[in-house]
């Protein structure tokens, strides 16, 4: 994968995304995780936005993330006996002896995997970590043609508190897209109050964007099978108004070798 989250992004991830993301995908992923018939792996576990609640509800869930800062924040939320369930690992090179009935990669994880070779490596690694019949669920954003062509001026998308009486703001902007590489260059600025005054941290990253048939062909090139591709987390069809790709893949049963007539 590409960029690892800076420490200040990990620090303020929870208050920001509790407002800007939780209502979009929480119920969907928590239902999928808690109803899975066996162990679950979350790729891009982050600070445990979904993981901690799924574990509290009794799910047999494990998690990986590329960012040590995010994993540290996640482990702080967990009981001591559960902290080994989360570890630092790049999903592109995932190697595990465990097998899972469900693997999820919520909130644009594959947008951080830029090249088709690495995307296929990730999908095939997921296939190898799934039990026969197991599912892999991930989501991506449907690109806005206007934003691709024009970019986005700096906008404050969060203005709240990171602690009682301590203001936190996040500003986001993007350049016109690199259409040849299919990437958006995104900037995030975090401005927060401390005892000694106002602080600011800036982070820049490239996010890969995808189109519908590209996703279908990508999965077809991998060892996984495409089960469904929805346009929202309620199972709706993909339409011109959709803002989400919600992709469900599966690992088929292993093919028995042909032995010829007995």
Secondary structure, DSSP 8 states (H G I E B T S, - for coil): ------HHHHHHHHHHHHHHTHHHHHHHHHHHHHT-SS-EEEES-TT-TTHHHHHHTT--EEEEES-HHHHHHHHHTS-GGGGGGEEE--GGG---S--EEEEEE-SSGGGG--SHHHHHHHHHHHHHHEEEEEEEEEEEEB--HHHHHH-EEEEEEEEEEEETTEEEEEEEEE-S-BTTTTEEEEEEEEEEEETTEEEEEEEEEEEE-B-HHHHHHHHHHSSSEEEEEESSTT-----TT--EEEEEEE------------
